[in-house]
Amino acid sequence: MQEMNAIIGSNTLMLLKQNGKKQNELADSLGVSKQVMSNMLSGSRMINAVELRQIADFFQVSMESLMDPPGDTKAFDSIHALMGEAKTPAARKSLEIADEVANLVIFYARIGNNSEKTEKTGED
């Protein structure tokens, strides 16, 4: 199961695209920097209840709809979509390796963000 922040980020990205809006428009509406917005949309930054309400208001949707996980997340994952197109075992293996590498990159990015948060908390 996806982490809730990743689900909210994914749903928000979908709404941005559907409504022809830009990330910086949403960032301005929430009063956050472009970098913070990018982290929110990637799921690497926690979205609090106030921000969730602001995002819902921006798109005129319910907060609950922002937290609904997609029915089939693999359908939206380009690597998994390409796996069905792989014609040779070597191509399929290459895509499996790319999938593993992508998962590791995401994992280590989240660890890095969590350690930064821990360090900042310790400084207070």
C-alpha positions as CSV (number, residue, x, y, z in Angstrom):
1,M,0.0,0.0,0.0
2,Q,1.2,3.4,-0.9
3,E,2.1,5.9,1.9
4,M,-0.7,8.5,2.4
5,N,1.5,11.4,1.4
6,A,2.4,9.7,-1.9
7,I,-1.3,9.1,-2.6
8,I,-2.2,12.7,-1.9
9,G,0.7,13.9,-4.0
10,S,-0.3,11.7,-6.9
11,N,-4.0,12.8,-6.7
12,T,-2.9,16.4,-6.6
13,L,-0.7,16.0,-9.6
14,M,-3.6,14.4,-11.5
15,L,-5.9,17.4,-10.5
16,L,-3.2,19.9,-11.6
17,K,-3.1,18.2,-15.0
18,Q,-6.8,17.9,-15.3
19,N,-7.4,21.5,-14.5
20,G,-4.5,22.9,-16.5
21,K,-2.9,24.4,-13.4
22,K,0.8,24.7,-12.6
23,Q,2.6,23.6,-9.4
24,N,3.7,27.1,-8.7
25,E,0.0,28.3,-8.7
26,L,-0.8,25.8,-6.1
27,A,2.4,26.7,-4.1
28,D,1.4,30.4,-4.1
29,S,-2.2,29.5,-3.0
30,L,-0.8,27.5,-0.1
31,G,1.9,30.1,0.7
32,V,4.8,27.6,0.3
33,S,7.9,27.6,-1.8
34,K,8.2,25.7,-5.1
35,Q,10.6,23.3,-3.4
36,V,8.2,22.5,-0.6
37,M,5.4,22.0,-3.1
38,S,7.6,19.6,-5.1
39,N,8.3,17.6,-2.0
40,M,4.6,17.5,-1.1
41,L,3.7,16.3,-4.6
42,S,6.4,13.6,-4.6
43,G,5.2,12.3,-1.2
44,S,8.5,13.0,0.5
45,R,7.0,15.8,2.7
46,M,4.1,15.3,5.1
47,I,1.0,17.2,4.2
48,N,-0.8,18.5,7.3
49,A,-4.6,18.9,7.7
50,V,-4.6,22.6,7.0
51,E,-2.6,22.1,3.8
52,L,-4.9,19.3,2.8
53,R,-7.9,21.6,3.3
54,Q,-6.2,24.3,1.2
55,I,-5.5,21.9,-1.6
56,A,-9.1,20.6,-1.6
57,D,-10.4,24.2,-1.6
58,F,-8.0,25.1,-4.5
59,F,-9.5,22.3,-6.7
60,Q,-13.0,22.5,-5.1
61,V,-12.9,18.8,-4.2
62,S,-13.3,17.0,-0.9
63,M,-10.4,16.3,1.3
64,E,-11.4,12.6,1.2
65,S,-11.0,12.5,-2.6
66,L,-7.4,13.6,-2.2
67,M,-6.8,10.7,0.1
68,D,-8.4,8.0,-2.1
69,P,-5.8,5.5,-3.4
70,P,-6.0,4.8,-7.1
71,G,-7.7,1.5,-8.0
72,D,-4.7,0.1,-9.8
73,T,-1.4,1.9,-9.2
74,K,0.5,-0.3,-11.6
75,A,-1.5,0.9,-14.5
76,F,0.1,4.4,-13.9
77,D,3.6,3.1,-13.4
78,S,5.5,3.5,-16.7
79,I,8.0,0.8,-15.9
80,H,5.4,-1.8,-15.2
81,A,3.5,-0.7,-18.4
82,L,6.7,-1.2,-20.5
83,M,7.2,-4.7,-19.0
84,G,4.2,-5.9,-21.0
85,E,5.9,-4.5,-24.2
86,A,9.3,-6.2,-23.6
87,K,9.8,-8.7,-26.4
88,T,12.9,-10.5,-25.1
89,P,13.9,-11.9,-21.7
90,A,16.9,-9.5,-21.7
91,A,14.6,-6.5,-22.2
92,R,12.2,-7.7,-19.4
93,K,15.2,-8.2,-17.1
94,S,16.5,-4.7,-17.8
95,L,13.1,-3.2,-17.0
96,E,13.0,-5.3,-13.8
97,I,16.4,-3.9,-12.8
98,A,15.2,-0.3,-13.7
99,D,12.2,-0.9,-11.4
100,E,14.4,-2.0,-8.5
101,V,16.8,0.9,-9.0
102,A,13.8,3.4,-9.1
103,N,12.5,1.9,-5.8
104,L,15.9,2.2,-4.2
105,V,16.2,5.9,-5.3
106,I,12.8,6.6,-3.8
107,F,13.7,4.7,-0.6
108,Y,17.0,6.6,-0.1
109,A,15.5,9.9,-0.9
110,R,12.9,9.4,1.8
111,I,15.5,8.3,4.3
112,G,17.5,11.5,3.5
113,N,14.4,13.7,4.0
114,N,13.6,11.9,7.2
115,S,17.1,12.4,8.6
116,E,17.0,16.1,7.7
117,K,13.7,16.4,9.6
118,T,15.3,14.5,12.6
119,E,18.3,16.8,12.6
120,K,16.2,19.9,12.5
121,T,14.0,18.6,15.3
122,G,17.2,18.0,17.4
123,E,18.3,21.6,16.8
124,D,15.2,23.1,18.3
